[in-house]
Amino acid sequence: MSNLAGSINSLPPPPPQLLRHNTPNRPTPLSISSRQAMNHKSPRVSYPPALLARQLNKDPLLHHPRPTHPLVWCSAIICLVFCLLLISFGVATLIVFLVIKPKYPSFDITNANLNAIYFDSPENFNGDFTLLANFTNSNRKMKIRYEYLDVELYFGDRLIATQALQPFSQRPGEARLEVVHLISSLVYLPPNPAIELQRQVQSNRVQYNIRGTFRITATVGSAHFSYWLHAKCQLEMTSPPSGVLVARICSTKR
């Protein structure tokens, strides 16, 4: 027993970090200063009434808006009326197109005669060509008037004759035949087109092109609108002096 007591007494004391001290919580200087700041109230600043009224008068949000100038009102009314007229015109045009369903007039060649082709020189061409053109108004409820008519005769891409026609009007569904006489007098042809034309005359198959340009005014009630119309026809003729129409392909578009 004495040995056991001596060994216990010989043990070292516990380390100081394991010892607990019950010390009361003390406020830190930071917490004290924050409480003082919370308890501290800023002093209330008072302004004189005259200075406060002057500051309020300077605020633009408190001012009454200026009256609108009469010119601004007039411009706005004019723009509104213009927009209403534009919308009304668009609606009326849409109704007309849906009800009437306008169609473009058609251009066709019902007959043609190739009367003469001869050369004064290797490059100077002379010719006499007559065609019967058919103008048809395909619309059933719309009148049209041809204000300008011009018919041109081409060999390949070379213009060799042209003829203007007198203006005329057409009722709905009406067809009109017009005789177009195209004369070529001393028309210059380069060597290659001239040789090709002579070869076609010898083979009894001459190919001509017709191009028509028309200015048309259509009438629907009291409304009028104008547009350009272009016609193209490819013709195949027999050789002169009694050349007749063998085949044709015609198309009309704006």
TILUMNU-786439 format. One record per residue: residue number from 1; chain; z, x, y of N, C-alpha, C in turn. Coordinates in steps of 0.05 Angstrom, whole numbers, plus 32768, in hexadecimal, padded with zeros to 4 digits. Example, Ala and Ser with C-alpha at 12.3 -4.5 7.8 and 13.67 -1.06 7.14 Angstrom:
BEGIN
i, ch, nw, nu, nv, caw, cau, cav, cw, cu, cv
1, A, 809C, 8108, 7F8E, 809C, 80F6, 7FA6, 809C, 8108, 7FBE
2, A, 808E, 8101, 7FD3, 808F, 8111, 7FEB, 809D, 8102, 8001
//
This chain:
BEGIN
i, ch, nw, nu, nv, caw, cau, cav, cw, cu, cv
1, A, 8000, 8010, 7FE8, 8000, 8000, 8000, 8000, 8011, 8019
2, A, 800F, 8026, 8018, 8010, 8038, 802F, 7FF5, 8045, 8033
3, A, 7FE7, 804B, 801D, 7FCC, 8056, 8020, 7FB9, 8042, 802C
4, A, 7FBA, 8028, 8024, 7FA9, 8014, 802F, 7FAE, 800F, 804D
5, A, 7FC7, 800F, 8054, 7FCE, 800B, 8071, 7FC5, 8022, 8081
6, A, 7FC6, 803A, 8075, 7FBD, 8052, 8084, 7F9F, 8051, 8088
7, A, 7F90, 8047, 8074, 7F72, 8046, 8077, 7F6A, 8032, 808B
8, A, 7F79, 801B, 808D, 7F73, 8007, 80A1, 7F78, 8011, 80BD
9, A, 7F8E, 801F, 80C0, 7F95, 802A, 80DA, 7F81, 8040, 80E2
10, A, 7F74, 804C, 80CF, 7F61, 8062, 80D6, 7F46, 8057, 80DD
11, A, 7F3F, 803D, 80DB, 7F25, 8032, 80E2, 7F20, 8034, 8100
12, A, 7F08, 8039, 8109, 7F02, 803B, 8126, 7F03, 8020, 8133
13, A, 7F08, 801F, 814C, 7F09, 8006, 815B, 7EED, 7FFA, 815E
14, A, 7EEA, 7FDF, 8161, 7ECF, 7FD2, 8164, 7EC1, 7FDC, 817D
15, A, 7EA6, 7FDB, 817D, 7E97, 7FE4, 8195, 7E9C, 7FD1, 81AC
16, A, 7E99, 7FDC, 81C4, 7EA0, 7FCC, 81DC, 7E8D, 7FB5, 81E0
17, A, 7E72, 7FB6, 81D7, 7E5F, 7FA0, 81DC, 7E65, 7F88, 81CB
18, A, 7E75, 7F8B, 81B5, 7E7C, 7F74, 81A4, 7E94, 7F65, 81AF
19, A, 7EA2, 7F71, 81C2, 7EB8, 7F63, 81CE, 7EAF, 7F4E, 81E2
20, A, 7EB9, 7F37, 81E2, 7EB2, 7F21, 81F3, 7EC8, 7F1D, 8208
21, A, 7EC0, 7F1B, 8220, 7ED3, 7F16, 8236, 7ECD, 7EFB, 8241
22, A, 7EDF, 7EEA, 8242, 7EDC, 7ED0, 824F, 7EE1, 7ED2, 826C
23, A, 7ECA, 7ED7, 827A, 7ECC, 7EDA, 8297, 7EC1, 7EC1, 82A4
24, A, 7ECD, 7EB7, 82B9, 7EC4, 7E9E, 82C6, 7EA8, 7EA3, 82D3
25, A, 7E97, 7E8D, 82D4, 7E7D, 7E8F, 82E0, 7E80, 7E91, 82FE
26, A, 7E73, 7EA6, 8308, 7E74, 7EAA, 8325, 7E58, 7EA5, 8331
27, A, 7E57, 7E98, 8346, 7E3C, 7E93, 8352, 7E30, 7EAD, 835D
28, A, 7E16, 7EB0, 8358, 7E08, 7EC7, 8362, 7E02, 7EC4, 8380
29, A, 7DFD, 7EDA, 838D, 7DF7, 7ED8, 83AA, 7DDE, 7EC7, 83AF
30, A, 7DCA, 7EC8, 839B, 7DB1, 7EB9, 839F, 7DB6, 7E9B, 839E
31, A, 7DC6, 7E92, 838C, 7DCC, 7E75, 838A, 7DDB, 7E6C, 83A3
32, A, 7DEC, 7E7D, 83AD, 7DFC, 7E75, 83C5, 7DE9, 7E72, 83DC
33, A, 7DD6, 7E85, 83DF, 7DC4, 7E83, 83F6, 7DB1, 7E6B, 83F4
34, A, 7DA8, 7E64, 83DB, 7D96, 7E4D, 83D8, 7DA5, 7E33, 83DF
35, A, 7DBE, 7E31, 83D8, 7DCE, 7E19, 83DF, 7DD1, 7E17, 83FD
36, A, 7DD6, 7E2E, 8409, 7DD9, 7E2D, 8426, 7DBF, 7E25, 8433
37, A, 7DA8, 7E2E, 8427, 7D8E, 7E26, 8433, 7D89, 7E09, 8430
38, A, 7D91, 7DFD, 8419, 7D8D, 7DE0, 8414, 7D9F, 7DD0, 8427
39, A, 7DB8, 7DDA, 842B, 7DC9, 7DCB, 843D, 7DC2, 7DCF, 845A
40, A, 7DB2, 7DE3, 8460, 7DAB, 7DE8, 847B, 7D94, 7DD6, 8484
41, A, 7D96, 7DC8, 8499, 7D82, 7DB5, 84A3, 7D76, 7DC1, 84BD
42, A, 7D5A, 7DBF, 84BD, 7D4C, 7DC9, 84D5, 7D52, 7DB7, 84EC
43, A, 7D52, 7DC2, 8504, 7D58, 7DB2, 851B, 7D41, 7D9F, 8522
44, A, 7D46, 7D87, 852A, 7D32, 7D73, 8531, 7D28, 7D78, 854D
45, A, 7D0D, 7D7A, 854F, 7D00, 7D7F, 8568, 7CF7, 7D65, 8575
46, A, 7CFD, 7D61, 858D, 7CF6, 7D49, 859B, 7CE3, 7D50, 85B2
47, A, 7CCD, 7D40, 85B5, 7CB9, 7D45, 85CA, 7CBD, 7D30, 85E0
48, A, 7CB6, 7D38, 85F8, 7CB8, 7D25, 860E, 7CA3, 7D0F, 860A
49, A, 7CA8, 7CF7, 8613, 7C94, 7CE1, 860F, 7C79, 7CE7, 861D
50, A, 7C79, 7CF4, 8634, 7C60, 7CF9, 8642, 7C4F, 7D0D, 8631
51, A, 7C5B, 7D22, 8626, 7C4D, 7D35, 8616, 7C42, 7D28, 85FC
52, A, 7C52, 7D17, 85F0, 7C49, 7D09, 85D7, 7C31, 7CF6, 85DD
53, A, 7C32, 7CE8, 85F3, 7C1B, 7CD6, 85FA, 7C02, 7CE7, 8600
54, A, 7C05, 7CFE, 860D, 7BEE, 7D0F, 8612, 7BE1, 7D19, 85F8
55, A, 7BF2, 7D21, 85E5, 7BE7, 7D2A, 85CB, 7BD9, 7D14, 85BC
56, A, 7BE3, 7CFB, 85BD, 7BD6, 7CE5, 85B0, 7BBC, 7CDE, 85BC
57, A, 7BBA, 7CE1, 85D7, 7BA1, 7CDB, 85E4, 7B8B, 7CEF, 85DD
58, A, 7B93, 7D08, 85D7, 7B80, 7D1C, 85CF, 7B75, 7D19, 85B3
59, A, 7B81, 7D08, 85A2, 7B79, 7D05, 8587, 7B5F, 7CF4, 8586
60, A, 7B48, 7CFE, 857C, 7B2F, 7CEF, 857C, 7B30, 7CD7, 8569
61, A, 7B41, 7CD7, 8555, 7B42, 7CC1, 8542, 7B4E, 7CA8, 854F
62, A, 7B5D, 7CAB, 8565, 7B6A, 7C94, 8572, 7B59, 7C89, 8588
63, A, 7B42, 7C96, 858E, 7B31, 7C8C, 85A3, 7B20, 7C75, 8599
64, A, 7B18, 7C63, 85A9, 7B06, 7C4D, 85A1, 7AEA, 7C57, 85A0
65, A, 7AD9, 7C4F, 858C, 7ABD, 7C59, 858A, 7AAC, 7C4F, 85A1
66, A, 7A98, 7C5F, 85A9, 7A87, 7C57, 85BF, 7A73, 7C42, 85B6
67, A, 7A6B, 7C30, 85C7, 7A57, 7C1C, 85BF, 7A3C, 7C28, 85B8
68, A, 7A2E, 7C1D, 85A4, 7A14, 7C27, 859B, 79FF, 7C21, 85B1
69, A, 79EE, 7C35, 85B5, 79D9, 7C33, 85C9, 79C4, 7C1D, 85C0
70, A, 79BA, 7C0D, 85D3, 79A6, 7BF9, 85CB, 798D, 7C04, 85BD
71, A, 7985, 7C1C, 85C4, 796D, 7C27, 85B7, 7972, 7C2C, 859A
72, A, 798B, 7C33, 8592, 7991, 7C37, 8576, 798F, 7C1C, 8567
73, A, 7999, 7C07, 8573, 7997, 7BEC, 8567, 7979, 7BE4, 8564
74, A, 7969, 7BE9, 8579, 794D, 7BE1, 8577, 793E, 7BF1, 8561
75, A, 7944, 7C0B, 855F, 7938, 7C1B, 854A, 793F, 7C11, 852E
76, A, 7959, 7C0A, 852B, 7962, 7C00, 8511, 7954, 7BE6, 850A
77, A, 7951, 7BD4, 851E, 7944, 7BBA, 8519, 7927, 7BBE, 8512
78, A, 7919, 7BD0, 8520, 78FD, 7BD5, 851A, 78FA, 7BE0, 84FE
79, A, 790B, 7BF3, 84F6, 7909, 7BFE, 84DB, 790E, 7BE9, 84C6
80, A, 7921, 7BD7, 84CC, 7927, 7BC1, 84B9, 790F, 7BAF, 84B5
81, A, 7903, 7BA7, 84CC, 78EC, 7B95, 84CB, 78D5, 7BA3, 84BC
82, A, 78D0, 7BBC, 84C2, 78BB, 7BCB, 84B4, 78C0, 7BCC, 8496
83, A, 78D8, 7BD1, 848E, 78DE, 7BD2, 8471, 78DA, 7BB7, 8464
84, A, 78E2, 7BA2, 8472, 78DE, 7B87, 8467, 78C0, 7B80, 8464
85, A, 78B0, 7B88, 8478, 7894, 7B83, 8477, 7887, 7B93, 8460
86, A, 7890, 7BAC, 845D, 7885, 7BBD, 8448, 788C, 7BB1, 842C
87, A, 78A4, 7BA8, 8429, 78AC, 7B9C, 840F, 789C, 7B83, 840A
88, A, 7899, 7B72, 841F, 788A, 7B59, 841C, 786D, 7B5F, 8414
89, A, 7861, 7B73, 8421, 7845, 7B79, 841B, 7843, 7B83, 83FE
90, A, 7856, 7B94, 83F5, 7855, 7B9D, 83D9, 7858, 7B87, 83C5
91, A, 786A, 7B74, 83CB, 786E, 7B5D, 83B8, 7855, 7B4C, 83B8
92, A, 7849, 7B47, 83CF, 7831, 7B37, 83D0, 7819, 7B44, 83C2
93, A, 7817, 7B5E, 83C5, 7801, 7B6D, 83B7, 7806, 7B6B, 8399
94, A, 781E, 7B6E, 8390, 7824, 7B6C, 8373, 781D, 7B51, 8368
95, A, 7824, 7B3C, 8377, 781E, 7B21, 836E, 7800, 7B1C, 836C
96, A, 77F2, 7B26, 8381, 77D4, 7B23, 8380, 77C8, 7B31, 8368
97, A, 77D1, 7B49, 8362, 77C6, 7B58, 834B, 77CD, 7B4B, 8331
98, A, 77E5, 7B3F, 832F, 77ED, 7B32, 8316, 77DF, 7B17, 8312
99, A, 77D9, 7B09, 8328, 77CD, 7AEE, 8326, 77AE, 7AF1, 8324
100, A, 77A2, 7B01, 8336, 7785, 7B02, 8337, 777A, 7B17, 8323
101, A, 7789, 7B2C, 831F, 7780, 7B42, 830D, 7764, 7B4C, 8315
102, A, 7763, 7B5A, 832C, 7749, 7B62, 8336, 773C, 7B77, 8324
103, A, 7721, 7B76, 8324, 7711, 7B89, 8314, 76FD, 7B97, 8327
104, A, 76F5, 7BAF, 831F, 76E1, 7BBD, 832E, 76C5, 7BB1, 8329
105, A, 76B4, 7BAF, 833D, 7699, 7BA7, 8338, 768A, 7BBB, 8326
106, A, 7676, 7BB1, 8319, 7667, 7BC3, 8306, 764B, 7BC8, 8311
107, A, 7641, 7BE0, 830A, 7626, 7BE8, 8312, 7617, 7BEF, 82F8
108, A, 75FF, 7BE4, 82F6, 75EF, 7BE9, 82DE, 75D2, 7BEB, 82E6
109, A, 75C1, 7BF7, 82D5, 75A5, 7BF9, 82DA, 7597, 7BEA, 82C3
110, A, 758A, 7BD4, 82CA, 757D, 7BC3, 82B6, 7561, 7BCC, 82AF
111, A, 7554, 7BD9, 82C2, 7538, 7BE2, 82BE, 7532, 7BF9, 82D0
112, A, 751F, 7C09, 82C8, 7516, 7C20, 82D9, 74FA, 7C28, 82D1
113, A, 74EC, 7C33, 82E5, 74D0, 7C3C, 82E1, 74CD, 7C58, 82EE
114, A, 74C2, 7C6A, 82DE, 74BB, 7C85, 82E8, 749D, 7C86, 82ED
115, A, 7496, 7C85, 8307, 747A, 7C82, 830E, 746B, 7C9C, 8311
116, A, 7479, 7CB1, 831A, 746A, 7CCA, 831F, 747D, 7CE2, 831F
117, A, 7473, 7CF8, 8314, 7480, 7D12, 8316, 746A, 7D27, 8318
118, A, 746A, 7D37, 832E, 7456, 7D4C, 8330, 7461, 7D62, 8343
119, A, 7455, 7D79, 8340, 745E, 7D91, 8350, 7447, 7D9A, 8362
120, A, 744D, 7D9C, 837C, 7439, 7DA8, 838E, 7438, 7DC6, 838B
121, A, 744F, 7DD1, 8383, 7451, 7DEE, 837E, 7465, 7DF1, 8367
122, A, 7469, 7E09, 835D, 747C, 7E0B, 8347, 7499, 7E03, 834E
123, A, 749F, 7E01, 8368, 74BB, 7DFB, 836F, 74BD, 7DE1, 8380
124, A, 74A7, 7DD4, 8387, 74A8, 7DBC, 8398, 74A1, 7DA4, 8387
125, A, 74B6, 7D93, 8384, 74B4, 7D7C, 8372, 74AF, 7D62, 8382
126, A, 749E, 7D50, 8377, 7499, 7D36, 8382, 749C, 7D21, 836B
127, A, 74A8, 7D0B, 8372, 74AC, 7CF6, 835E, 74AF, 7CDB, 836A
128, A, 74AB, 7CC7, 8359, 74AD, 7CAA, 8361, 74BB, 7C9C, 834B
129, A, 74D3, 7C91, 8352, 74E4, 7C84, 833E, 74EF, 7C6A, 8349
130, A, 74EE, 7C55, 8339, 74F8, 7C3A, 8341, 750B, 7C30, 832C
131, A, 7522, 7C25, 8335, 7535, 7C1A, 8323, 753E, 7BFE, 832D
132, A, 7548, 7BEE, 831A, 7553, 7BD4, 8321, 7570, 7BD5, 831B
133, A, 7580, 7BD4, 8330, 759D, 7BD7, 832E, 75AA, 7BBB, 832D
134, A, 75BF, 7BB9, 831D, 75CD, 7B9F, 831A, 75EA, 7BA3, 8324
135, A, 75F1, 7B95, 8339, 760C, 7B96, 8344, 761A, 7B7C, 833C
136, A, 7631, 7B7E, 832F, 763F, 7B66, 8324, 765B, 7B66, 832E
137, A, 7664, 7B50, 833A, 7680, 7B4C, 8341, 768E, 7B3E, 832A
138, A, 769E, 7B4E, 831C, 76AB, 7B43, 8304, 76C4, 7B33, 830A
139, A, 76CC, 7B31, 8323, 76E4, 7B22, 832A, 76DD, 7B04, 832D
140, A, 76F0, 7AF3, 8324, 76ED, 7AD6, 8325, 76F9, 7AC9, 833D
141, A, 770B, 7AD8, 834B, 7719, 7ACC, 8362, 7718, 7ADE, 837A
142, A, 7705, 7AF1, 837B, 7705, 7B04, 8391, 76E9, 7B0A, 839B
143, A, 76E5, 7B07, 83B4, 76CB, 7B0E, 83C0, 76CA, 7B2C, 83C7
144, A, 76B2, 7B37, 83C6, 76AF, 7B53, 83CD, 7697, 7B56, 83DF
145, A, 7697, 7B6C, 83EE, 7680, 7B73, 83FF, 767B, 7B91, 83FD
146, A, 7662, 7B98, 83F8, 765A, 7BB4, 83F8, 7654, 7BBC, 8414
147, A, 7665, 7BCC, 8420, 7661, 7BD5, 843B, 764F, 7BEE, 843D
148, A, 764F, 7BFE, 8428, 763E, 7C16, 8428, 7634, 7C1A, 840C
149, A, 7619, 7C1F, 8409, 760D, 7C24, 83EF, 75FA, 7C3B, 83F1
150, A, 75FD, 7C4E, 83DF, 75EB, 7C65, 83DE, 75E6, 7C6C, 83C1
151, A, 75CC, 7C6E, 83BA, 75C4, 7C74, 839E, 75B5, 7C8F, 839F
152, A, 75BD, 7CA1, 838C, 75B1, 7CBB, 838B, 75A5, 7CC0, 8370
153, A, 758E, 7CCF, 836F, 7580, 7CD6, 8357, 7583, 7CF4, 8352
154, A, 758C, 7CFB, 833A, 7590, 7D17, 8333, 7580, 7D1E, 831A
155, A, 7576, 7D37, 831A, 756C, 7D43, 8301, 757E, 7D5A, 82FA
156, A, 758E, 7D56, 82E5, 75A3, 7D69, 82E0, 75B8, 7D66, 82F6
157, A, 75BE, 7D7C, 8304, 75D1, 7D7B, 831A, 75C2, 7D7E, 8335
158, A, 75A8, 7D7A, 8335, 7597, 7D7D, 834D, 7591, 7D62, 8359
159, A, 7598, 7D5E, 8372, 7591, 7D46, 8380, 7573, 7D46, 8388
160, A, 7565, 7D31, 837F, 7548, 7D31, 8384, 753F, 7D18, 8394
161, A, 7551, 7D04, 8398, 754A, 7CED, 83A8, 7563, 7CDD, 83AE
162, A, 7563, 7CCF, 83C4, 7579, 7CBE, 83CC, 756F, 7CA5, 83DB
163, A, 757E, 7C90, 83D9, 7576, 7C77, 83E6, 758F, 7C67, 83EE
164, A, 7590, 7C5E, 8407, 75A6, 7C4D, 8411, 759D, 7C30, 840F
165, A, 75B1, 7C1E, 8409, 75AB, 7C01, 8407, 75BA, 7BF2, 841D
166, A, 75B0, 7BDB, 8423, 75BC, 7BCA, 8437, 75D6, 7BBD, 842C
167, A, 75EA, 7BBA, 843D, 7603, 7BAD, 8434, 75FE, 7B90, 842C
168, A, 760F, 7B86, 841A, 760D, 7B6A, 8411, 7628, 7B62, 8406
169, A, 762B, 7B48, 8403, 7644, 7B3C, 83F9, 763F, 7B2E, 83DF
170, A, 7654, 7B2B, 83CF, 7653, 7B1D, 83B5, 766A, 7B0A, 83B2
171, A, 7664, 7AF3, 83A8, 7679, 7ADF, 83A2, 7685, 7AE6, 8387
172, A, 769C, 7ADA, 8380, 76A8, 7AE0, 8366, 7695, 7ADA, 834F
173, A, 7692, 7AED, 833C, 7681, 7AEA, 8325, 7663, 7AEC, 832A
174, A, 765B, 7AF4, 8342, 763E, 7AF5, 8349, 7632, 7B10, 8341
175, A, 7619, 7B0F, 8338, 7609, 7B27, 8332, 75F1, 7B28, 8345
176, A, 75EA, 7B41, 834C, 75D4, 7B44, 835F, 75C3, 7B5C, 8356
177, A, 75A8, 7B58, 8357, 7595, 7B6C, 834F, 7589, 7B78, 8368
178, A, 7588, 7B93, 8369, 757D, 7BA1, 8380, 7568, 7BB6, 8375
179, A, 7551, 7BB6, 8382, 753C, 7BC9, 837C, 7541, 7BE2, 838C
180, A, 7542, 7BF9, 837F, 7547, 7C13, 838C, 752F, 7C24, 8387
181, A, 7522, 7C2C, 839D, 750A, 7C3D, 839B, 7511, 7C59, 83A4
182, A, 750F, 7C6C, 8392, 7517, 7C88, 8397, 74FE, 7C99, 8397
183, A, 74F8, 7CA6, 83AD, 74E0, 7CB7, 83B0, 74E9, 7CD3, 83B6
184, A, 74DE, 7CE6, 83A7, 74E3, 7D03, 83AB, 74CA, 7D0F, 83B7
185, A, 74CD, 7D1D, 83CD, 74B6, 7D29, 83DB, 74BC, 7D46, 83E1
186, A, 74AE, 7D58, 83D4, 74B1, 7D74, 83D9, 74CE, 7D7D, 83D6
187, A, 74DA, 7D75, 83C0, 74F5, 7D7C, 83BA, 74F6, 7D97, 83AC
188, A, 7506, 7DAA, 83B7, 7507, 7DC4, 83AB, 7517, 7DC3, 8391
189, A, 750B, 7DCF, 837C, 7518, 7DD2, 8362, 7517, 7DF0, 835A
190, A, 752D, 7DFB, 8353, 752D, 7E17, 8349, 751B, 7E19, 8330
191, A, 7513, 7E31, 8329, 7501, 7E35, 8312, 750A, 7E28, 82F8
192, A, 7524, 7E2D, 82F1, 752D, 7E22, 82D7, 752D, 7E04, 82D6
193, A, 7538, 7DF5, 82EA, 7536, 7DD8, 82E9, 7519, 7DCE, 82EA
194, A, 7508, 7DDB, 82F9, 74EC, 7DD3, 82FB, 74DE, 7DD6, 82DF
195, A, 74E3, 7DEC, 82D2, 74D8, 7DF0, 82B7, 74E3, 7DDB, 82A3
196, A, 74FD, 7DD5, 82A5, 7509, 7DC1, 8293, 74FD, 7DA5, 8298
197, A, 74F8, 7D9E, 82B1, 74ED, 7D83, 82B7, 74D0, 7D81, 82AC
198, A, 74C0, 7D96, 82AF, 74A5, 7D96, 82A4, 74A6, 7D94, 8286
199, A, 74B9, 7DA1, 8279, 74BB, 7DA0, 825C, 74C2, 7D83, 8253
200, A, 74D5, 7D76, 8261, 74DC, 7D5A, 825A, 74C5, 7D47, 825E
201, A, 74B5, 7D4B, 8273, 749D, 7D3A, 8277, 748A, 7D3D, 8260
202, A, 7486, 7D56, 8257, 7474, 7D5A, 8240, 747E, 7D4E, 8226
203, A, 7499, 7D4D, 8223, 74A5, 7D42, 820B, 74A9, 7D24, 820C
204, A, 74A1, 7D17, 8223, 74A2, 7CFA, 8227, 74BF, 7CF0, 8227
205, A, 74D2, 7D00, 8230, 74EE, 7CF8, 8233, 74F9, 7D06, 824C
206, A, 74FC, 7CF7, 8261, 7506, 7D01, 827B, 7522, 7CF6, 827F
207, A, 7535, 7D07, 8284, 7551, 7CFF, 8288, 7559, 7D01, 82A6
208, A, 7560, 7CEB, 82B1, 7569, 7CE9, 82CD, 7586, 7CE0, 82CE
209, A, 7593, 7CE6, 82E4, 75AE, 7CDD, 82EA, 75AF, 7CCD, 8304
210, A, 75BC, 7CB7, 8304, 75C0, 7CA6, 831C, 75DD, 7CA7, 8323
211, A, 75E3, 7CAB, 833D, 75FE, 7CAA, 8348, 75FE, 7C97, 835F
212, A, 7611, 7C84, 835E, 7613, 7C71, 8374, 762F, 7C73, 8381
213, A, 762F, 7C71, 839C, 7648, 7C72, 83AB, 7649, 7C59, 83BC
214, A, 765E, 7C49, 83B9, 7660, 7C2F, 83C6, 767C, 7C2C, 83D4
215, A, 767B, 7C21, 83EC, 7693, 7C19, 83FA, 7696, 7BFB, 83F9
216, A, 76AC, 7BF1, 83EC, 76AF, 7BD5, 83E6, 76C8, 7BCA, 83F5
217, A, 76C5, 7BB2, 8400, 76DB, 7BA4, 840C, 76E0, 7B8A, 83FC
218, A, 76F8, 7B87, 83F1, 76FF, 7B70, 83E2, 770F, 7B5D, 83F3
219, A, 770B, 7B43, 83EF, 7719, 7B2E, 83FE, 7727, 7B1B, 83EC
220, A, 7741, 7B18, 83F0, 7752, 7B06, 83E1, 7760, 7AF4, 83F6
221, A, 7757, 7ADC, 83FA, 7762, 7ACB, 840E, 775D, 7AD7, 842A
222, A, 7773, 7ADD, 8438, 7771, 7AEA, 8452, 7776, 7B08, 8450
223, A, 777A, 7B12, 8439, 7780, 7B2F, 8435, 7766, 7B3E, 842F
224, A, 7764, 7B56, 8439, 774C, 7B67, 8434, 7756, 7B83, 842D
225, A, 7748, 7B90, 841A, 774D, 7BAC, 8414, 7733, 7BB8, 840B
226, A, 772F, 7BD2, 8412, 7716, 7BE0, 840D, 771B, 7BF8, 83FA
227, A, 7706, 7C00, 83EC, 7708, 7C17, 83DB, 76EC, 7C21, 83D5
228, A, 76EA, 7C3A, 83CB, 76D1, 7C46, 83C4, 76CC, 7C43, 83A6
229, A, 76B3, 7C3F, 839F, 76AB, 7C3C, 8383, 7695, 7C4F, 837D
230, A, 7696, 7C5C, 8365, 7682, 7C70, 835E, 7676, 7C68, 8343
231, A, 765C, 7C68, 8342, 764D, 7C61, 8329, 763C, 7C78, 8320
232, A, 763A, 7C7B, 8306, 762A, 7C90, 82FA, 761A, 7C84, 82E2
233, A, 7600, 7C8C, 82E1, 75EF, 7C83, 82CB, 75DE, 7C9A, 82C2
234, A, 75DC, 7C9C, 82A7, 75CA, 7CB0, 829B, 75B2, 7CA0, 828F
235, A, 759A, 7CA8, 8298, 7582, 7C99, 8291, 7570, 7CAB, 8281
236, A, 7563, 7C9F, 826D, 754E, 7CAD, 825E, 7534, 7C9D, 8261
237, A, 7520, 7CAA, 826C, 7506, 7C9E, 8272, 74F0, 7CAA, 8262
238, A, 74DA, 7C9B, 825F, 74C1, 7CA7, 8255, 74B2, 7CB3, 826C
239, A, 749E, 7CC2, 8266, 748F, 7CD2, 827A, 747E, 7CBF, 828C
240, A, 747A, 7CC8, 82A5, 7468, 7CB8, 82B7, 744B, 7CBB, 82AE
241, A, 7439, 7CAA, 82B8, 743D, 7C97, 82CE, 7449, 7C7C, 82C6
242, A, 744C, 7C77, 82AD, 7457, 7C5D, 82A4, 7472, 7C61, 8296
243, A, 7483, 7C72, 82A2, 749D, 7C77, 8295, 74AF, 7C5F, 8296
244, A, 74BB, 7C59, 8280, 74CD, 7C42, 827E, 74E9, 7C4B, 8275
245, A, 74FC, 7C3A, 8278, 7518, 7C40, 8271, 751B, 7C3E, 8253
246, A, 7525, 7C53, 8247, 7529, 7C54, 822A, 7547, 7C50, 8223
247, A, 7559, 7C5D, 8232, 7576, 7C5B, 822C, 7585, 7C60, 8246
248, A, 759D, 7C55, 8247, 75AE, 7C59, 825F, 75CB, 7C58, 8258
249, A, 75DC, 7C66, 8267, 75F9, 7C64, 8265, 7604, 7C64, 8281
250, A, 7612, 7C4E, 8288, 761C, 7C4B, 82A4, 763A, 7C47, 82A3
251, A, 7647, 7C51, 82B7, 7664, 7C4E, 82BB, 766B, 7C4B, 82D8
252, A, 7680, 7C3C, 82DE, 7689, 7C37, 82F9, 76A7, 7C3C, 82FB
253, A, 76AF, 7C4B, 830F, 76CB, 7C50, 8313, 76D1, 7C57, 8330
254, A, 76EA, 7C56, 8337, 76F2, 7C5C, 8353, 76F2, 7C7A, 8357
//
